[in-house]
Amino acid sequence: MDRFLHLEALELPQDFSPTHFELPVSVIDLTHPALPHQVRSQLLSMQYYGQYLQDGLNTGHLNLNQHGMATFYSKVNLSTYLGYAFEAYVVRKLNEGGANNKLKRNAIMWCSHRSQPDQKWIDEWTAIGTGLKETQLVHPMFYITTDTSDVRFVRTVKSKKSGIRNVEPLTLLENKMPAGIQIKAITGNEQTEIINPLRSKKYSCVLTMLRRQNGHWFHSHDACMQLLKNMHYQGLIGQEEREQLERKIYRPSQLGFDEKDVNEYAEYIRFHFPNFHIPDASLVATANIEIGRSWIGRQTFVSTDALTKNIIIEE
């Protein structure tokens, strides 16, 4: 049972004003059901509206009109869009931070079966989404919407003989086959969506992003581990195959992703789908969100200003 905090029960500094104080949004679980619906919606929008714009444009489900207003332009359902959105989310996070990006390092090591590669070598690689618009524009040869890996890694290598720069994909250490990661944003049906495709070698490894909505702490990854345990107990798979499959299924935190951020981003999408084209004008004004489009070649970049992301509590 949740316990509620009452300010009058705390020993507070004399200069503390209980009628006006600021609290970072990041300290609050924005998915908690105790938050009033309208408050939760506004706080999620403050935190994730800019990310949604960036990812939605990259998946191709958003259009910007002449006034800079974003409109959701697709007939896909919520569960399908979550998959597209998290493909863009993962690629964006893997490429953030520049050198020494631990997320990218962990992902490359996992999907290519390398143990301790040199960091300089890791920094040569860029994550791409095989179904994203950015890939279609920048690396069209890797834009394959039916690819069995949503995320791949590429680098540019200069030929010693001809001097021509070529783009090459990351490969598995043992057989030089292309390495990649399949992203799943599901909250059920893990046997069909994850385990069976891994057993048939359709997927090489799967990053499953979401927790079950009917259980606050029960993650899709936990469901996969339970299914594999049951299959082993029933004699459907041996111990070796079970361990191999377990190594091929990761949850976000195993690569270093912040699962609080993942859960809240998913909650934001669920809250507002498909009404993204009706932003709260007062929220946008308060957060001072600006949608900018700048073109380099044929790439589109969307930026937002630095938000304080603080909650101001006043009476």
N, C-alpha and C positions, 0 to 999 in steps of 0.2 A: 504494500500500500504506500502511495506517495505521501511524503510529509511536506507541509507548506511552511515557508519561511516568513516570519513576521518581524519587520524591522524593529518594532518596539522591544523585542526580546533580545536584541543585540546590544553590546557595549560599543557605541559608535563615537568617533571623534566629535568634539564640541562644535567644530565648524562644519560638520556634515549636515546637509539639508535633506530631510526625507521627502521634501516636495519637489526637488529638482536634482537629479543626478543622471549621469550617463553610464551606460552599460554596454560593452562590446557585444555585438550580435553573436560573435563566434562562441561565447560562453553558454549560449542557450541552445537546447535541442529543439530546433525549429519543427521537428516532426512530432513533438510531444502532443498527445490529444488534449492535454489540459489547457493548451493555448487556445484562446477563442479563435474561431474560424477566420474572422476578418483580420485579426492581429497577425495570425500565422501567415495568411496570404500576403499581407503587406511586407512582413519581415522577409519572407522568402523572395519576394520580388526585389527588395533592396539588395539582397545578396546575390541573386542569380539571374536577374533580367539581362544583364550585359553578356553573361556567358551563353544564355539561351540564344541571343541574337547572333553571336559569333558562330555557334554550332549550327543553328538553323540555316544560316546562309551557306555554310559549308556543306550541309547535307542536301541543300537544294529545296528544302521544304518552306523556306521563307523567301519572300520578295520584298524589296524596298520600293515604295512608290516615289513620285517626284517630290513629296514632302518629307521624305525620310521615315515614313511610317512603315513598320514591318507588318506584313500580312502573311498568315499561314496559308500556304498554297499547295494543298495536297489532300487526297481522300484517304490516306492511311489511317488506321485506328491507333489508339493510344499505345498498345503493347508493341506494335510495329515501329512507331515513331521513337519509343524509348530505345530500341535497338540502334536506330540510326543516330540518335542523339549521343548515346554513349560511345559509339564508334568515334564520333568527332571529339567527344570529351576526352577519351583515352589518348588519342593522337595529340590533342592540344597539350595535355598534361605531360606527355612523354617528351615533347619538344620545348617545354618551358624550362627556364633556368639555365640554359646554355651549358657550359662545361660542368663536369662533375654532377650531372643530373643522375641521382641515384635511381629514380624511377626507370629511366631509360636503360641504365646499366643492368638493373635487375631483370627487366623485361628481355633484353638481348641475351643475357646469360641463360635465362629460363627457356626461351623458345628456340635458341640455337644450340643448346646443350654444351655451353662453354662454362668453365669453372671460374677462372680468374684472368680474364682478358685485360690487356693493357688499357688504361683509361684513355690514352691518346687515340687508340683504335676505336674505342666506344664513341668518342666525340665525333668521329667521321660520319656516323650514321644519323639519318633523319627518319622519324616515324612517318608513315603515310597511311591514309585510310583508302582501301581499294575501291570504296564506293563514294568517296567524297569529291566535291567539285574542285577543290584545290588540286587534288591529284589529277583529275581530268584535264586541268589547264596546264599544270607544271610537269607532270610525269604521265602523259596520256597512255604510254605503253603499259603502265601498271594500274590503269583505271579499268577494273574488271568487277562489275557489280555482282557477278556470280562466283567470285573467288571464294574458296573455302577458308580463307583467312581474311578477317576484316582489317587487320593491321599488319603491315610489313615494314621492313627497314631497308633504305637504299642509301648509297653513297656515290659520289662522282670520283672516278679513277682516271688518271691521265695515262694513256698508252705510252710506254717507253719507246716504241718503234715509230709510231705515226704522230704522237703528240696529241691525238684526238682524245677528248674527254668523253668517257662513257659512263652511264649510270648502271650500277649493278646492284642486285638484291642481296640481302643477308641470307646465308645458307646454313644448313645444319653442319655441325662440325664433322660428323661421321661419314656423310655421303654427298655433301654439296647440293642437296635438294633445297629449294627455297624454304626459309623459315618464316613463320608467321603466327599470329594469335587470333583466334576467333572470339569475338565479344558476344556475351549473352546477357540480356537485360530481362530475365524471366523470373517469375515467382511461382513456378510450378512446372510439371511435366518434364522434370530433369532427365528422366530415363530416355525419353524420345529425343529431346533437344540437345543433350550433352553426352550421356554415356554411350548410347548406341552409335552415334556418329564417330566417337573416339575409337570404339571397338572395331568399327568397319574401316578405320583410318581415313575417313572423310576429313576429320579435323586432326591436327597434330597437337594442339593444346588450346584450352578454353579458359578465358577469364570471365567468370560469372559475377555480375556486379551487384545484384540486389538481394535484399532480405525479404522473407515472406511477409506479406501484409497482415496475415492472420496470426503472426507470432513476432513479438517485438524484437527478439534476439535470434530468431531462427533464420539463418541465411540460406540462400540457394546452394551455396557450397556445402553447408552442413547437410542439406538434403542429399546431395551427391555422395558424400562420405557415408551416410547411413544406407543409401541404396547399394553402394559397393560392399559394405559390410554384410548386408543381407544376402546379396548375390554370392558372396564367398561362403557364408554360413550354409546356404542352400546347395552348395556345390556347383553353382553355375559358372564360377570363375575360380581359378587357383590363386594362391597367395601371391605369386609373382605378377600375374596380370593385375590383381587388385592394387598392388603397390605401384605398378607402372601407370595405371589409370589415375591413381591418387596424385602422382607427380605431375600429371598433365592437366589437372583441374586446380585453378587458383582462385582465391577471392582477392579483392583489391588490396587489402592490407598486406598480403604476402609479397606484393611488389613494392609496397611503400605508399600506396594511395591512402588518403584520409577517408575512411569509410563514413564518417559523419558528413563530410562534404558530398560524397556519393549519394547517401540516403536523402539529404536535403535537396540536392539537385533533382533527384527523381521525384520527390514530393512536390517540388515547384512545378514540374512538368505535369504531374497528375492534377494538381490544383487548377491549372489554367488551361489545360488542353480542352478544346482546340481554340480557345478565345484569346490567343496571344495578340490579336490585332486590336484589342481594346485595352490599352494600358491605362493605369490609373494616373491621370494628369497631375494630381497633387503629389503623388509619389515620385513621378519623373522630375517634377520641378524641385522637390526636396532633395533628391539624390543628384540632381543636375546631370542626368545622363544625356550624353550626346552621341548620336550615331554618326560616325565619320566613314566615308568611303574614299580610300586612296588606292590608285592603281599603279602597280609596278609590273610591267609586262601585262599579263592578263589576270593577275592575282587580286583578290579583294581582301582587304584587311578591315576589321571592325574594331574600334577602340572605344573605351569608356574612360571617363576621368577617374581619379583616385577618390573613392568614397570613404568617408569616415567610418561608415558601417557601425555606427553606435546607436543604441536605443536611448532616447531621451525621455525620461519618465518625469512627468510633471502633474501636479494637481491644480 
